[in-house]
Amino acid sequence: MKRVKCPKCDSYIMFDETKYKDGQSLVFECTQCGKQFGIRMGVSKLRNIQREENPDENSANATCGSLVVIENVFHYKQVIPLQMGDNVIGRYMKGSGINCPIETVDPSIDMHHCVITVSRDKRGRLKYVLRDGPSYTGTFVDNEILGDRERRVIANGTLFTIGATSIILRTPDGEE
């Protein structure tokens, strides 16, 4: 059983997703408020477009770690690979040129919200440095907002927030 949330009153509607095929559109009517809304079953077409625009995303660059975008009221969980150098994080828009797009309708995420720079330290270990874009709503690490031009070294498991979206850094070796 799967559940969908009414966009008007936040009530949940349960349905059996095994009865439907990927790509099929479903229309629901909320029993609480009467709102009609639709969903599409299966994998997002938008994610496939992103892969076509950024072919490097599927290459060996994923060895630098990844960002786990935690499910929230706006969208579902996503895993975004990181690469060496600057990883520009922001809301997906076709042709924006960012290399870590988040598929969301969250209006509080800028198109160029923040940047994680992946480099190697003197010992050859991966180092992750987070800085704000600058963005309109800011970037929060451990519930503290990053200041202008402030850079913060982050490690595996660090939780940071942009807009209404929480993200966790995952390093390839899983070390703190």
C-alpha positions in Angstrom: 0.0 0.0 0.0 1.2 3.5 -0.8 -0.2 6.8 0.5 -0.4 10.2 -1.1 -1.0 13.5 0.7 -3.7 15.9 -0.3 -2.1 19.2 -1.4 -4.9 21.2 0.2 -5.6 19.7 3.6 -2.6 17.3 4.1 -4.9 14.3 4.6 -3.5 10.9 3.4 -5.2 8.7 0.8 -4.1 5.0 0.7 -4.0 3.0 -2.6 -2.5 -0.3 -3.9 0.4 0.8 -6.2 0.8 -2.8 -7.5 -2.4 -2.4 -9.6 -0.8 0.4 -11.8 2.1 0.6 -14.3 5.0 3.0 -14.3 4.1 6.2 -16.1 0.3 5.8 -15.5 -1.5 8.9 -14.3 -3.9 8.6 -11.4 -6.5 11.1 -10.2 -7.7 11.2 -6.6 -10.4 13.1 -4.7 -9.7 13.9 -1.1 -12.5 12.5 1.2 -11.8 15.3 3.7 -11.9 18.5 1.6 -13.1 17.3 -1.9 -9.9 18.5 -3.7 -9.1 16.6 -6.9 -5.4 16.1 -7.7 -3.3 13.8 -9.9 0.0 11.9 -9.6 2.1 9.9 -12.1 3.3 6.5 -11.1 6.9 5.4 -11.5 10.2 7.1 -12.2 10.4 10.8 -12.8 10.9 11.8 -16.4 12.7 14.9 -15.1 15.5 12.8 -13.5 16.2 11.1 -16.9 16.5 14.6 -18.5 19.0 15.6 -15.9 21.1 12.5 -16.6 21.1 13.3 -20.3 22.2 16.9 -19.6 24.9 15.9 -17.1 26.5 12.6 -18.5 29.5 12.9 -16.1 27.0 12.2 -13.2 27.1 8.5 -14.0 30.9 8.2 -14.3 33.6 7.3 -11.9 33.3 10.7 -10.2 30.8 9.1 -7.7 33.9 7.9 -5.7 34.0 11.4 -4.1 30.8 10.7 -2.1 27.2 11.7 -2.4 24.5 13.9 -1.0 21.4 12.3 0.4 18.4 14.6 0.0 16.0 13.6 2.7 12.3 13.3 1.9 10.3 16.3 2.9 6.9 17.8 2.1 8.1 18.9 -1.3 9.7 15.8 -2.9 11.1 12.3 -2.4 14.5 11.1 -1.3 17.3 11.6 -3.9 21.0 10.6 -3.9 23.2 13.0 -5.8 26.9 12.0 -6.6 29.7 14.5 -5.9 32.8 15.1 -8.0 36.2 16.7 -7.4 36.1 20.5 -7.4 33.1 22.7 -7.0 29.7 21.0 -6.7 27.0 23.7 -7.1 23.8 22.7 -5.4 20.5 24.2 -6.2 17.0 23.7 -7.6 16.9 22.0 -10.9 16.1 24.0 -14.0 17.0 22.9 -17.5 20.2 24.5 -18.8 21.1 26.1 -15.4 24.6 24.5 -15.5 24.6 23.3 -11.9 26.2 19.9 -11.4 24.2 18.9 -8.3 20.5 19.7 -9.1 17.8 18.9 -6.6 14.4 18.0 -8.2 12.0 20.0 -6.1 9.2 22.5 -6.1 10.5 24.1 -2.9 10.5 27.8 -3.6 13.0 28.5 -0.8 15.8 26.7 -2.7 17.7 29.0 -5.0 18.9 27.8 -8.4 22.5 28.3 -7.1 22.0 27.8 -3.4 25.3 26.6 -2.0 28.6 24.9 -3.1 30.6 21.9 -1.7 34.2 21.9 -2.8 35.8 18.5 -2.8 39.6 18.4 -2.6 42.4 16.4 -1.1 44.2 17.4 2.1 48.0 17.0 2.6 47.5 13.3 3.6 45.5 12.6 0.4 42.2 12.2 2.1 39.0 13.8 0.7 38.1 17.1 2.2 34.6 18.7 1.9 34.1 22.5 2.3 30.6 24.0 2.3 29.8 27.6 1.6 26.5 29.5 0.9 25.7 30.5 -2.7 24.9 33.4 -1.6 21.2 32.4 -1.3 18.1 34.3 -0.2 17.2 31.8 2.6 20.7 30.8 3.7 22.5 27.5 4.3 22.3 26.0 7.8 24.8 23.5 9.3 23.8 22.0 12.7 21.1 24.7 12.9 23.6 27.5 12.5 23.4 29.8 9.5 26.6 30.2 7.4 27.7 33.8 7.3 28.7 35.7 4.2 32.0 34.2 2.8 32.1 31.7 5.7 33.3 28.2 4.8 32.7 25.2 6.9 34.5 21.9 6.7 32.0 19.1 6.8 32.4 15.3 7.2 30.5 12.1 6.7 27.0 12.3 8.2 26.9 16.1 8.4 23.3 17.3 8.2 22.8 20.7 6.5 19.6 22.5 5.4 18.8 24.6 2.4 15.4 26.1 2.2 13.0 23.4 3.6 15.2 20.6 2.5 17.6 18.6 4.6 20.7 17.0 3.1 23.3 14.5 4.5 26.8 14.2 3.2 27.9 10.6 2.6 31.6 10.0 2.0 32.8 6.9 0.0 34.7 5.5 3.0 32.1 6.5 5.6 34.7 8.0 7.9 33.8 10.9 10.2 
